[in-house]
Amino acid sequence: MRFALSLVVASGVLACGNPAPIDSGTATGGSSGSTVGLGGSGSTGGSGASSSAGSGSGSSSGAGTTGALGTTSASGTSGASGSTSGSGSTSGSAGSTTGGLPQVPDPTQPGPYHVISATAEITDSTTSDTFPVLYDYPITNPLSDAGAPPPQGCPIVLFAHGFLMDASAYETYANHLASFGYVVVLPNYYDANTILSMSNDVAYMQDVVTGLTFATGGLPQSDPAVTPLVSATGPVGISGHSLGGKLAILAIEQNRGLFKASIDFDPIDDTSCGANCPSVLPGLGGLGVPTAFLGETTDSSGFGACAPTAENFQAFYAAAGSPSLLGTVPAAGSASFVDNQSNCGVGCSLCSAGNAGPTLSLAHGLMVAFYERHLRNKTGYDAWLATAGSVGSLARSTWVTPGTATFSSK
């Protein structure tokens, strides 16, 4: 049913290579600031600079051997085409290992990079739609991350919001993934968050894909701070929630070879708007990329069901070829997958709230594990996934044993 929901660190250096240590303490940037740690306080100051016209502020935090925690923010402007504004946060995560698999950082905890969150207004030349994009990208702080690698090859992930939703409802997904060294773009695709709009999934999908052109520097409004981080031929993933999950699969089907993997959250294959909303299920078997579908069954039946059984995440998994993962969250509703249910409008009010806290933590962690495995080929993350019918040991202990989720795979 078409209700479906779909840091700035002063003088920061961009990076996507091996993570460098995170700083401890709290600082605010601008003309003046202050630093506060658990063991004392001090003062610092400085000005930040962004490479697009606009302003930014943000935060970073990490647990160090001294036990200090804190946040960092700065602001700055410059005169590039387009406009941006942003804020961000990051904190370090502990590593984990099991069996004979390589040690990898815990995907449920924030990654090792500082993150900038920003916005820009872009235009899709195909649809002539003008709409905002939110985007998050990693940086290192030269004040604390000495010896950090130069900018290189960050994977790009597009994230499509749900119907009647806004891209900002998924900012925690972008921030969490970017802290592991990804550039994440959330296009606020044209008119999909307006209840009076005439639905057109093909046009929405095209707007979402334009987010990739933005990230790789192909638009006048592209951020020159982001472009050096990515490669035009590097790996790209695409995700979405509810209608956005359908758009992610539609994008792969209509842009063969462009995307390398997709994990989607409570996707809905709604076809109620006719020719402009084609089903993606028939093409899933020949998609040729790894997929994962995490969803719920609370909203699968009854009048006005947000995720009817015939169209829900289980239908996506059933139609998908291998490799594919199915995760079921028994305590979740469709609205459990958004950041803040109290501020997400009509979409959340029409769907079940469920248990949002554990659901979001699971979604964030599974997304990182999935993309680290399939875009960066880090085999250690098999312990956090389900592959070939077997559930990884860390996925089992973290999510299955406590009753947060069950998993299948093929």
Residue pairs with C-beta under 8 A, 6 or more apart in sequence:
1 268
1 270
1 272
1 304
1 305
1 306
1 307
1 308
2 163
2 199
2 243
2 270
2 272
2 273
3 163
3 164
3 304
3 306
3 346
3 347
3 350
3 351
4 162
4 163
4 242
4 243
4 266
4 268
4 270
4 306
4 307
4 334
4 347
4 351
5 161
5 162
5 163
5 164
5 165
5 169
5 241
5 242
5 243
5 266
5 306
5 334
5 335
5 337
5 338
5 344
5 347
5 348
5 351
6 160
6 161
6 162
6 163
6 164
6 165
6 169
6 192
6 240
6 241
6 242
6 243
6 244
6 347
7 56
7 57
7 58
7 59
7 60
7 72
7 73
7 74
7 87
7 88
7 89
7 90
7 114
7 115
7 116
7 117
7 139
8 29
8 48
8 50
8 56
8 57
8 58
8 73
8 74
8 75
8 76
8 86
8 87
8 88
8 116
9 29
9 48
9 58
9 60
9 72
9 74
9 114
9 139
9 141
9 143
10 27
10 29
10 46
10 47
10 48
10 72
10 74
10 141
10 143
11 46
11 48
11 49
11 142
11 143
12 48
12 74
12 114
12 116
12 139
12 140
12 141
12 142
13 139
13 140
13 141
13 142
13 145
13 148
13 151
14 137
14 138
14 139
14 140
14 151
14 225
14 228
14 229
15 113
15 138
15 139
15 140
15 145
15 148
15 149
15 150
15 151
15 152
15 181
16 138
16 149
16 151
16 152
16 153
16 154
16 181
16 229
17 148
17 149
17 150
17 152
17 181
18 149
19 92
19 111
19 112
19 113
19 181
20 112
20 140
20 144
20 145
20 146
20 147
20 148
20 149
21 62
21 64
21 92
21 112
21 144
21 145
22 60
22 61
22 62
22 64
22 90
22 91
22 92
22 112
22 114
22 144
22 145
23 60
23 62
23 64
23 70
23 72
23 141
23 143
23 144
23 145
24 37
24 62
24 63
24 64
24 66
24 68
24 69
24 70
25 35
25 36
25 37
25 68
25 70
26 34
26 35
26 36
26 37
26 61
26 69
26 70
26 71
26 72
27 33
27 34
27 35
27 44
27 70
27 71
27 72
27 73
28 34
28 71
28 72
28 73
28 74
29 44
29 45
29 46
29 47
29 48
29 72
29 73
29 74
29 75
30 45
30 46
30 47
30 48
30 74
30 75
31 45
31 47
32 43
32 45
33 43
33 44
33 45
33 46
34 41
34 42
34 43
34 44
35 41
35 42
35 43
35 44
35 70
36 42
36 70
37 66
37 68
37 69
37 70
38 66
38 67
38 68
38 69
39 66
39 67
39 68
46 74
47 74
47 75
47 76
48 56
48 74
48 75
48 76
49 76
49 77
49 78
50 56
50 76
50 77
50 78
50 84
50 86
50 116
50 118
50 225
51 78
51 80
51 223
51 224
51 225
52 78
52 80
52 81
52 82
52 83
52 84
52 118
52 120
52 221
52 223
52 224
52 225
53 77
53 78
53 79
53 80
53 81
53 82
53 83
53 84
54 77
54 83
54 84
54 85
54 86
54 118
54 119
55 75
55 76
55 77
55 85
56 74
56 75
56 76
56 84
56 85
56 86
56 87
56 88
56 116
56 117
56 118
57 73
57 74
57 75
57 86
57 87
58 72
58 73
58 74
58 86
58 87
58 88
58 89
58 114
58 115
58 116
58 117
59 71
59 72
59 73
59 87
59 88
59 89
60 70
60 71
60 72
60 88
60 89
60 90
60 91
60 114
60 115
60 141
61 69
61 70
61 71
61 89
61 90
61 91
62 69
62 90
62 91
62 92
63 69
63 91
63 92
71 89
72 114
72 141
73 87
80 223
80 224
81 220
81 221
82 120
82 121
82 122
82 219
82 220
82 221
82 222
82 223
83 119
83 120
83 121
83 221
84 118
84 119
84 120
84 223
85 118
85 119
86 116
86 117
86 118
86 119
87 116
87 117
88 114
88 115
88 116
88 117
88 136
88 175
88 178
89 110
89 115
89 175
90 110
90 111
90 112
90 113
90 114
90 115
90 138
90 175
90 178
90 179
91 109
91 110
91 179
92 109
92 110
92 111
92 112
93 105
93 106
93 107
93 108
93 109
93 110
93 111
93 112
94 105
94 106
94 109
95 103
95 104
95 105
95 106
96 103
96 104
96 105
96 106
96 383
96 394
97 103
97 104
97 380
97 383
98 383
98 392
98 393
98 394
99 383
99 393
101 379
101 380
101 382
101 383
102 378
102 379
102 380
103 380
104 372
104 378
104 380
104 381
104 383
104 384
105 111
105 112
105 180
106 365
107 180
107 364
107 365
107 366
107 367
107 368
107 369
107 372
107 381
107 384
108 361
108 362
108 364
108 365
108 368
108 398
110 176
110 179
111 138
111 176
111 178
111 179
111 180
111 181
111 368
112 179
112 180
113 138
113 139
113 140
113 178
113 179
113 180
113 181
114 138
114 139
114 140
114 141
114 179
115 136
115 137
115 138
115 139
115 175
115 178
115 179
116 136
116 137
116 138
116 139
116 225
117 134
117 135
117 136
117 171
117 174
117 175
117 178
118 134
118 135
118 136
118 137
118 223
119 132
119 133
119 134
119 135
120 132
120 133
120 135
120 214
120 221
120 222
120 223
121 130
121 131
121 132
121 133
121 221
122 130
122 131
122 132
122 133
122 187
122 210
122 211
122 214
122 219
122 221
123 129
123 130
123 219
123 221
124 130
124 131
124 190
124 206
124 207
124 210
125 210
126 206
126 210
127 190
127 203
127 206
127 207
129 189
129 190
129 191
129 203
129 207
130 190
131 187
131 188
131 189
131 190
131 207
132 167
132 188
133 167
133 185
133 186
133 187
133 188
133 211
133 214
134 167
134 168
134 171
134 174
134 185
134 186
134 188
135 174
135 183
135 184
135 185
135 186
135 211
135 214
135 215
135 223
135 226
136 171
136 174
136 175
136 177
136 178
136 183
136 184
137 154
137 178
137 182
137 183
137 184
137 225
137 226
137 229
138 154
138 178
138 179
138 180
138 181
138 182
138 183
138 229
140 148
142 148
151 228
151 229
152 229
153 229
153 230
153 231
153 234
154 181
154 182
154 183
154 229
154 230
154 234
155 181
155 182
155 183
155 230
155 234
155 235
155 236
155 237
155 371
155 375
155 376
156 182
156 183
156 184
156 185
156 212
156 215
156 216
156 230
156 234
156 235
156 236
156 237
157 177
157 182
157 183
157 184
157 185
157 236
157 237
157 238
157 239
157 371
157 375
158 184
158 185
158 186
158 187
158 208
158 209
158 211
158 212
158 236
158 237
158 238
158 239
158 248
158 251
159 167
159 170
159 173
159 174
159 184
159 185
159 186
159 238
159 239
159 240
159 244
160 186
160 187
160 189
160 204
160 205
160 208
160 238
160 239
160 240
160 241
160 243
160 244
160 245
160 247
160 248
161 167
161 169
161 170
161 186
161 188
161 189
161 192
161 193
161 240
161 241
161 244
162 169
162 240
162 241
162 242
162 243
162 244
162 338
162 347
163 192
163 193
163 199
163 242
163 243
163 270
163 347
164 192
164 193
164 195
164 345
164 346
164 347
164 350
165 192
165 193
165 241
165 242
165 244
165 338
165 344
165 345
165 347
166 188
166 193
166 344
166 345
167 186
167 187
167 188
168 186
168 188
168 339
169 338
169 339
169 340
169 343
169 344
170 186
170 241
170 338
170 339
171 186
171 339
172 339
172 360
172 364
173 184
173 239
173 339
173 363
173 364
173 367
174 184
174 185
174 186
176 364
176 367
176 368
177 184
177 364
177 367
177 368
177 371
178 184
180 368
180 372
182 371
183 215
183 226
183 229
183 230
185 211
185 212
185 214
185 215
186 211
187 207
187 208
187 210
187 211
189 204
189 207
189 208
189 247
190 203
190 204
190 207
191 197
191 198
192 199
192 204
192 243
193 345
195 346
198 273
199 272
199 273
199 276
199 277
200 273
200 276
200 277
201 243
201 246
201 247
201 250
201 273
201 276
201 277
201 278
202 250
202 254
202 276
202 277
202 278
203 276
204 243
204 247
205 247
205 250
205 251
205 254
208 238
208 240
208 244
208 247
208 248
208 251
209 251
209 255
209 258
210 219
212 236
212 258
213 219
213 222
214 221
214 222
214 223
215 222
215 226
215 227
215 230
216 222
216 227
216 230
216 232
217 224
217 226
217 227
235 260
235 261
235 375
235 376
236 258
236 259
236 260
236 375
237 259
237 260
237 261
237 262
237 263
237 371
237 374
237 375
238 248
238 251
238 252
238 259
238 262
239 245
239 248
239 262
239 263
239 264
239 265
239 367
240 246
240 247
240 248
240 264
240 265
240 267
241 264
241 265
241 266
241 267
241 337
241 338
242 265
242 266
242 267
242 268
242 306
242 307
242 334
242 337
242 347
243 267
243 268
243 270
244 264
244 267
245 264
245 265
245 266
245 267
245 268
245 293
245 313
245 316
246 267
246 268
246 269
246 270
246 280
248 262
248 264
248 267
249 262
249 264
249 267
249 280
249 283
249 284
249 287
249 291
249 316
250 278
250 280
251 258
251 259
252 258
252 259
252 262
252 287
252 289
253 280
253 283
253 287
256 288
259 289
260 289
260 290
260 374
260 375
261 289
261 290
261 291
261 370
261 371
261 374
261 375
262 289
262 290
262 291
262 292
263 291
263 292
263 293
263 294
263 325
263 366
263 367
263 370
263 371
264 291
264 292
264 293
264 294
264 313
264 316
265 294
265 295
265 337
265 363
266 294
266 295
266 296
266 299
266 307
266 312
266 313
266 332
266 334
266 337
267 293
267 295
267 312
267 313
267 316
268 306
268 307
268 308
268 311
268 312
269 279
269 280
269 281
269 311
269 315
269 316
270 277
270 311
271 277
271 278
271 279
271 311
280 316
281 315
281 316
281 319
282 319
284 291
284 316
284 319
284 320
284 321
285 319
285 320
285 321
286 321
287 320
287 321
288 321
290 323
290 324
290 370
290 374
291 316
291 317
291 320
291 323
291 324
291 325
292 324
292 325
292 326
292 327
292 366
292 370
292 385
293 313
293 314
293 316
293 317
293 320
293 324
293 325
293 326
293 327
294 313
294 327
294 328
294 329
294 362
294 363
294 366
294 405
295 307
295 312
295 313
295 314
295 327
295 328
295 329
295 332
296 307
296 313
296 328
296 329
296 330
296 332
296 333
296 334
296 336
296 352
296 354
296 359
297 307
297 309
297 312
297 314
297 328
297 330
298 332
298 333
298 334
298 352
298 354
299 305
299 306
299 307
299 333
299 334
299 351
299 352
300 307
300 308
300 309
300 312
301 308
301 309
304 350
306 333
306 334
306 350
306 351
306 352
307 313
307 334
307 351
309 315
313 326
314 326
314 328
317 324
317 325
317 326
317 408
320 410
322 410
323 387
323 388
323 409
323 410
324 409
324 410
325 370
325 385
325 386
325 387
325 407
325 408
325 409
326 386
326 407
326 408
326 409
327 362
327 366
327 386
327 405
327 406
327 407
328 405
328 406
328 407
329 336
329 354
329 355
329 358
329 359
329 362
329 404
329 405
330 403
330 405
330 406
331 354
331 355
331 358
331 359
331 403
331 404
332 354
332 355
332 356
332 359
333 351
333 352
333 353
333 354
334 351
334 352
334 354
335 341
335 344
335 347
335 348
335 351
335 352
335 353
335 354
335 356
336 352
336 353
336 354
336 355
336 356
336 359
336 360
337 359
337 360
337 363
338 344
338 347
338 348
338 356
339 360
341 348
341 353
341 356
342 348
358 404
359 404
362 399
362 404
362 405
365 384
365 398
366 384
366 385
369 381
369 384
369 385
369 395
370 381
370 385
372 378
372 381
373 379
373 381
373 382
373 385
382 392
383 392
383 393
383 394
383 395
384 392
384 394
384 395
384 398
385 392
385 395
385 409
386 392
386 395
386 407
386 408
386 409
387 409
388 409
388 410
389 408
389 409
389 410
390 409
391 400
391 407
391 409
395 407
398 404
399 405
399 407
400 406
400 407
